[in-house]
Amino acid sequence: MLPLGGQRVASIGGRTHGRILLGSLRKVCSAHATEKAAVAGTGLTGKDVIVRYYEAYNSGDLDTIASLLAPEVSYHDMTYEEPLIGRDKVVKFLKKVRRLMPGDLKFVIEDVTSGDRRAVGITWHAESGKGVVLPFSRGCSFYTLNPQGQITTARDVVEGVIKPGDTTLKVLNVVTPLIRRLGPAADLSSLSKLPLASAAVWAFYAGYSAYIMLGSAAPGVPVYATPPEVLTEVFYESLNFFYVNIGLSALGLSPVPSVPCPPVSEAVFNFVNAWSLMALPYMLADGRSRKLGGAKGVIAWWTGIMFLTNVFYIPYLAQRAAPEPPATPGALPPPPPANSPVPWWAPAFGATSLTVGLLSIGWALAARPEYGGLAERLSYFLETFNSNRAFYAFIVDSGLYCIWQAVLMQDAPARYRFVPFFGMAAHLITGGRVKTEDEEGP
């Protein structure tokens, strides 16, 4: 127990200590306030930057958004597999989002952290222009900023349409022991090393081969039992490739005999080959195809496609879908090289195929009058489709070519990419131009 004098000394000492402590706190607070202002470099806190970012998005001010993003920003919408790296890619993505979403959609901030340490968390939801909260529109986002107040990382977590509930916990309970046993090998990033897409295409090829070439479920007989008359007809149609020999024969200039075949069959044969012809410019321009032996390897694959369509086309697509070779053993595969412009001669291929395609349609409808009118030709088409495996395969190939066209023309505007045959021809004739940002779709 202290005497009164001691109590006074203690009191004075306490007040002195309190003043020192208070002064220190003021200095800390002042420094902290300075740090808050320094976050943005313009007197803005991290919270201010993020609020301004959302206000700019809602008003369509993409220039302000660009100024708030660091040049090396990493943005990851968790509904996508990979993040976007770089300011230009993020702004381009946000332009696409604004184009695809309703024009009156607004993001409404529900809560936001202070962001004192250049890290900001925010919860939000989306509303229509009339203040109606959109379903499945809630989410949260996390941001980090550099000392200049620009966003360096952003991660969006959006409410899922499917609500698995306890199912997720049960799945985790089942897979956790497996993940624990696999260790680092269980990292999902390791999946990018596996040729999953390529394996899926190879599996499709196995099914295609079993059904079209080897099985008995499709019309006609399997390839190994093809009747001689069918082989002979295909041979004669090959001699009349693109109707050149037919035209020369009409002029008396044919170097080889031009044997007439049913015009519908001739038309289908040449139409599919004209479609195959147009694949070459895109295959040469395709970045993913460069690992197949460069231009010589691509031309070799295309030559096989011209002769046997999907017997070579599907394996080519499977090889194309394989991951790029890693720079070092065990490393993750790099992204595929960017696509090049189509070759300068591409318009000639487009014009040639378009001419052959239109001629084939007219040929099927009216050429060789001795084969009857439209009713007889339709009857021939249906009967041959249901009895001739080679003819049936050409029709199936035409349907698959619609898909392969969209795969190869991934840089083309949708009005060309998704219009079978004629869209591809028109795109090549116009020089194979790449879609602009305003034309980009999902």
C-alpha positions in Angstrom: 0.0 0.0 0.0 1.4 3.4 -1.1 1.5 6.6 1.1 -0.3 9.6 -0.1 2.8 11.2 -1.5 3.4 8.0 -3.4 -0.1 8.1 -4.7 0.4 11.6 -6.0 3.7 10.6 -7.7 1.9 7.7 -9.2 -0.9 10.0 -10.3 1.5 12.4 -11.9 3.4 9.6 -13.5 0.2 8.1 -14.8 -0.9 11.4 -16.3 2.6 11.8 -17.9 2.5 8.2 -19.2 -1.1 8.8 -20.5 0.0 11.9 -22.4 2.9 10.0 -24.0 0.6 7.2 -24.9 -2.1 9.5 -26.3 0.6 11.3 -28.4 1.8 8.0 -29.7 -1.8 7.0 -30.6 -2.3 10.3 -32.4 0.9 9.7 -34.4 -0.2 6.2 -35.3 -3.7 7.4 -36.3 -2.2 10.1 -38.4 0.2 7.7 -40.1 -2.8 5.3 -40.6 -4.8 8.1 -42.2 -1.9 8.9 -44.4 -1.7 5.3 -45.4 -5.4 5.3 -46.2 -5.0 8.3 -48.5 -1.9 6.8 -50.1 -3.9 3.7 -51.1 -5.4 5.5 -54.0 -2.7 8.1 -54.5 -5.4 10.7 -54.8 -6.8 10.8 -51.3 -9.1 7.9 -51.9 -9.4 4.8 -49.7 -9.6 1.3 -51.0 -13.3 1.4 -50.3 -13.6 4.6 -52.4 -11.9 3.0 -55.3 -14.1 0.0 -55.4 -17.3 2.1 -55.0 -16.2 4.2 -57.9 -15.4 1.0 -59.9 -19.0 -0.2 -59.5 -20.5 3.2 -60.2 -18.4 3.4 -63.4 -19.7 -0.1 -64.5 -23.3 0.8 -63.8 -23.0 4.0 -65.9 -21.0 2.2 -68.7 -17.9 4.3 -68.1 -15.3 1.8 -69.2 -12.6 4.4 -69.5 -12.9 5.1 -65.7 -12.8 1.3 -65.1 -9.7 1.0 -67.2 -8.0 3.8 -65.1 -8.8 1.9 -61.9 -7.2 -1.3 -63.1 -3.5 -1.9 -62.8 -1.9 -2.9 -66.2 -1.1 -6.4 -64.8 -4.5 -6.9 -63.1 -5.7 -10.4 -62.5 -9.5 -10.8 -62.7 -11.1 -14.2 -61.9 -14.8 -14.8 -62.3 -15.1 -18.1 -60.5 -17.7 -19.3 -63.0 -14.7 -19.5 -65.5 -11.8 -21.9 -65.2 -9.0 -19.4 -65.7 -8.5 -15.8 -64.7 -8.0 -13.0 -67.1 -4.6 -11.3 -66.9 -4.0 -7.8 -68.1 -6.1 -4.6 -68.2 -7.0 -4.9 -71.9 -8.4 -8.4 -71.5 -10.5 -7.5 -68.4 -11.9 -4.4 -70.1 -12.7 -6.5 -73.2 -14.5 -9.0 -71.0 -16.5 -6.3 -69.2 -17.6 -4.9 -72.6 -18.9 -8.3 -73.5 -20.7 -8.6 -70.2 -22.4 -5.3 -70.7 -23.4 -6.2 -74.3 -24.9 -9.6 -73.3 -26.7 -8.5 -70.1 -29.9 -6.3 -70.0 -29.1 -2.7 -70.5 -30.9 -1.6 -67.3 -29.1 -4.1 -65.1 -27.3 -2.4 -62.1 -25.0 -3.9 -59.5 -26.1 -2.7 -56.0 -23.5 -2.7 -53.2 -24.9 -4.2 -50.0 -21.8 -3.9 -47.8 -18.2 -3.1 -48.3 -15.2 -3.2 -46.0 -13.2 -0.1 -45.3 -10.2 -1.3 -47.3 -7.7 0.4 -45.0 -4.9 -2.0 -45.9 -5.4 -2.1 -49.7 -7.7 -5.1 -49.5 -11.5 -4.7 -49.9 -14.3 -7.1 -49.6 -17.8 -6.4 -50.9 -21.2 -8.1 -51.1 -23.7 -7.1 -53.9 -26.7 -8.1 -55.9 -28.1 -7.2 -59.3 -31.3 -5.3 -60.0 -33.2 -4.3 -63.0 -33.8 -0.6 -63.8 -37.1 -0.8 -61.8 -35.4 -2.0 -58.7 -36.4 -5.6 -59.0 -33.8 -7.9 -57.6 -32.8 -10.5 -60.2 -32.8 -14.2 -59.2 -29.4 -15.8 -58.6 -27.7 -12.4 -58.7 -26.2 -12.2 -55.3 -22.4 -12.4 -54.9 -19.3 -11.2 -53.2 -16.0 -9.9 -54.5 -12.5 -9.4 -53.2 -10.0 -6.9 -54.4 -6.4 -5.9 -53.7 -5.0 -2.6 -54.7 -1.5 -1.3 -55.3 -0.1 1.9 -53.7 -1.4 3.9 -56.6 -4.9 2.9 -55.9 -5.3 0.6 -58.9 -6.9 -2.9 -58.6 -4.3 -5.6 -58.9 -6.5 -8.7 -58.2 -10.2 -9.2 -58.3 -12.2 -12.3 -57.6 -16.0 -12.6 -58.1 -18.0 -15.4 -56.4 -21.5 -15.5 -57.8 -24.6 -17.2 -56.4 -25.1 -20.6 -58.0 -28.3 -21.6 -59.8 -28.1 -25.0 -58.3 -28.2 -25.3 -54.5 -26.6 -28.6 -53.5 -26.9 -28.0 -49.8 -25.8 -31.0 -47.7 -24.8 -32.9 -50.8 -21.6 -30.8 -51.0 -20.7 -31.9 -47.5 -21.3 -35.5 -48.3 -19.2 -35.3 -51.4 -16.4 -33.7 -49.5 -16.6 -36.4 -46.9 -16.2 -39.0 -49.6 -13.4 -37.4 -51.6 -11.3 -35.9 -48.8 -9.6 -39.2 -48.0 -8.8 -39.7 -51.7 -7.5 -36.1 -52.0 -5.4 -36.6 -48.8 -3.9 -39.8 -50.4 -3.2 -38.2 -53.7 -1.5 -35.1 -52.1 -0.3 -32.5 -54.6 -1.5 -34.7 -57.5 -5.0 -33.9 -56.5 -4.6 -30.2 -57.4 -7.2 -29.4 -60.1 -4.6 -27.4 -62.0 -3.0 -30.8 -62.8 -6.0 -31.7 -64.9 -4.8 -29.2 -67.5 -1.9 -31.6 -68.2 -4.3 -34.3 -69.1 -5.6 -34.6 -72.7 -9.2 -34.7 -71.6 -10.6 -32.8 -74.6 -8.5 -34.8 -77.0 -9.6 -38.1 -75.3 -13.2 -37.1 -75.7 -12.7 -36.5 -79.4 -10.9 -39.8 -79.8 -13.8 -41.5 -78.0 -16.2 -39.9 -80.4 -14.1 -41.2 -83.3 -14.2 -44.7 -81.9 -18.0 -44.5 -81.8 -18.1 -43.0 -85.3 -15.9 -45.7 -86.7 -17.9 -48.4 -85.0 -21.2 -47.1 -86.3 -20.4 -45.7 -89.7 -17.6 -48.0 -90.9 -17.7 -51.3 -89.0 -21.2 -51.8 -87.4 -24.4 -53.1 -88.8 -26.8 -50.6 -87.2 -26.4 -47.9 -89.9 -28.1 -48.4 -93.3 -26.2 -50.5 -95.8 -23.3 -52.9 -95.2 -20.1 -52.2 -93.3 -17.1 -50.8 -95.1 -15.3 -54.1 -95.4 -18.4 -55.5 -97.2 -19.0 -52.6 -99.6 -20.5 -54.0 -102.9 -18.2 -53.6 -106.0 -20.9 -51.4 -107.7 -20.7 -48.8 -104.9 -16.9 -48.7 -105.1 -17.1 -48.3 -108.9 -19.6 -45.4 -108.5 -17.4 -43.6 -106.0 -14.4 -44.1 -108.4 -16.3 -42.5 -111.3 -17.5 -39.6 -109.1 -13.9 -39.1 -108.1 -12.9 -38.8 -111.8 -15.6 -36.2 -112.2 -14.3 -34.2 -109.2 -15.8 -30.7 -109.0 -17.5 -31.5 -112.4 -14.3 -30.6 -114.3 -14.1 -33.8 -116.2 -17.8 -33.6 -117.1 -17.2 -30.1 -118.6 -14.1 -31.2 -120.5 -16.0 -34.2 -121.8 -18.8 -31.9 -123.1 -16.1 -30.0 -125.0 -14.5 -33.1 -126.3 -11.3 -32.5 -124.3 -11.6 -35.1 -121.5 -8.4 -37.0 -120.9 -10.3 -39.8 -119.2 -13.8 -41.1 -119.7 -16.6 -39.3 -117.9 -19.0 -42.0 -116.8 -22.4 -40.6 -115.8 -23.6 -41.4 -112.2 -26.9 -40.5 -110.5 -26.9 -36.7 -110.3 -28.0 -36.6 -106.6 -25.1 -38.9 -105.7 -22.6 -36.8 -107.7 -24.0 -33.6 -106.1 -23.6 -34.9 -102.6 -20.1 -36.1 -103.3 -18.9 -32.8 -104.7 -20.7 -30.7 -102.1 -19.0 -32.4 -99.2 -15.6 -32.2 -101.0 -16.1 -28.5 -101.6 -16.7 -28.1 -97.8 -13.6 -30.1 -97.1 -11.6 -27.8 -99.5 -12.5 -24.8 -97.4 -11.0 -26.3 -94.2 -7.4 -25.8 -95.3 -7.1 -22.0 -94.9 -8.5 -22.3 -91.4 -6.3 -25.3 -90.5 -3.2 -23.3 -91.6 -4.2 -20.3 -89.6 -5.2 -22.2 -86.5 -2.7 -21.8 -83.6 -3.6 -25.2 -82.1 -2.7 -27.0 -85.3 0.9 -25.9 -85.3 1.9 -28.7 -83.0 0.9 -31.2 -85.8 4.1 -30.7 -87.8 3.6 -27.2 -89.0 2.2 -26.4 -92.4 3.4 -29.7 -94.0 1.7 -31.7 -91.3 -1.5 -29.7 -91.6 -1.6 -30.1 -95.4 -1.1 -33.9 -94.9 -4.1 -34.1 -92.6 -6.2 -32.0 -95.0 -5.3 -34.2 -97.9 -6.6 -37.2 -96.0 -9.8 -35.2 -95.3 -10.3 -34.5 -99.0 -10.1 -38.2 -99.8 -11.9 -39.8 -96.7 -13.6 -36.9 -94.9 -14.1 -37.7 -91.2 -11.8 -40.8 -91.3 -9.1 -38.1 -91.1 -11.1 -35.0 -89.9 -12.0 -36.3 -86.5 -8.4 -37.6 -85.7 -7.1 -34.2 -86.8 -9.5 -32.5 -84.3 -8.4 -34.9 -81.6 -4.8 -34.1 -82.1 -5.6 -30.4 -82.3 -7.4 -30.6 -78.9 -4.4 -32.1 -77.1 -2.6 -29.8 -74.6 0.4 -27.8 -75.9 3.8 -29.4 -75.1 5.1 -28.0 -71.8 8.3 -25.9 -71.8 9.9 -28.1 -69.2 9.0 -31.6 -68.1 6.3 -31.6 -65.4 5.3 -28.0 -66.0 1.7 -26.9 -66.9 1.0 -26.7 -70.6 1.2 -23.2 -72.0 -1.8 -21.7 -73.7 -2.2 -22.4 -77.4 -0.6 -20.0 -79.8 -2.7 -17.2 -81.2 -4.4 -17.8 -84.5 -2.9 -16.2 -87.6 -4.9 -14.5 -90.4 -6.0 -16.9 -93.1 -3.7 -17.1 -96.1 -3.8 -14.6 -98.9 -5.2 -17.2 -101.3 -8.2 -18.0 -99.0 -10.7 -16.0 -101.1 -10.0 -18.2 -104.1 -10.8 -21.3 -102.0 -14.0 -19.7 -100.8 -15.1 -18.7 -104.3 -14.3 -22.1 -105.7 -16.2 -24.0 -103.0 -19.2 -21.6 -103.3 -19.3 -22.2 -107.1 -19.2 -25.9 -106.6 -21.7 -25.8 -103.8 -24.3 -23.9 -105.8 -23.6 -26.0 -108.9 -24.1 -29.1 -106.8 -27.5 -28.0 -105.7 -28.6 -27.2 -109.3 -27.0 -30.5 -110.4 -29.0 -32.5 -107.8 -32.2 -30.8 -108.9 -31.9 -30.7 -112.7 -28.8 -32.3 -114.2 -29.0 -35.5 -116.3 -32.8 -35.3 -117.2 -32.8 -39.1 -117.9 -32.8 -39.6 -114.1 -36.3 -38.1 -113.9 -37.8 -35.1 -112.2 -37.9 -33.8 -108.6 -40.1 -36.6 -107.3 -37.8 -39.3 -108.8 -34.7 -37.6 -107.4 -36.2 -37.3 -103.9 -37.2 -41.0 -104.0 -33.6 -41.8 -105.1 -32.2 -39.8 -102.2 -34.4 -41.5 -99.6 -33.9 -45.0 -101.0 -30.1 -44.6 -101.3 -29.8 -42.9 -97.8 -31.5 -46.0 -96.3 -29.5 -48.6 -98.3 -26.1 -47.3 -99.3 -23.6 -46.9 -96.5 -21.2 -44.6 -98.5 -24.1 -42.2 -99.4 -25.4 -42.3 -95.8 -21.9 -41.5 -94.5 -21.7 -38.5 -96.7 -24.9 -37.1 -95.3 -23.7 -37.8 -91.7 -20.5 -36.1 -92.5 -22.3 -33.0 -93.7 -24.0 -32.8 -90.4 -20.8 -33.1 -88.5 -19.1 -30.6 -90.8 -21.5 -28.0 -89.4 -19.9 -28.5 -86.0 -16.3 -28.7 -87.3 -16.9 -25.4 -89.1 -17.8 -23.7 -85.9 -14.7 -25.1 -84.2 -12.3 -24.0 -86.9 -13.9 -20.6 -87.4 -13.8 -19.5 -83.7 -12.4 -16.1 -84.6 -15.0 -15.4 -87.3 -18.2 -13.3 -86.7 -21.2 -15.5 -85.8 -23.1 -14.7 -89.0 -20.4 -16.6 -90.9 -19.4 -19.1 -88.3 -22.8 -20.6 -87.7 -24.1 -20.7 -91.2 -23.2 -24.1 -92.6 -21.1 -24.1 -95.8 -22.2 -20.8 -97.2 -21.1 -18.9 -94.1 -17.6 -20.4 -94.4 -17.5 -19.6 -98.2 -18.6 -16.0 -97.6 -16.0 -15.6 -94.8 -13.2 -16.8 -97.0 -14.3 -14.7 -100.0 -14.2 -11.5 -97.7 -10.7 -12.3 -96.6 -11.5 -14.2 -93.4 -11.7 -11.2 -91.2 -11.7 -11.6 -87.5 -14.7 -10.6 -85.4 -14.5 -7.2 -83.6 -15.1 -6.7 -79.9 -18.7 -5.6 -80.7 -19.3 -8.8 -82.6 -17.9 -11.2 -79.9 -20.3 -13.6 -78.3 -20.1 -16.0 -75.4 
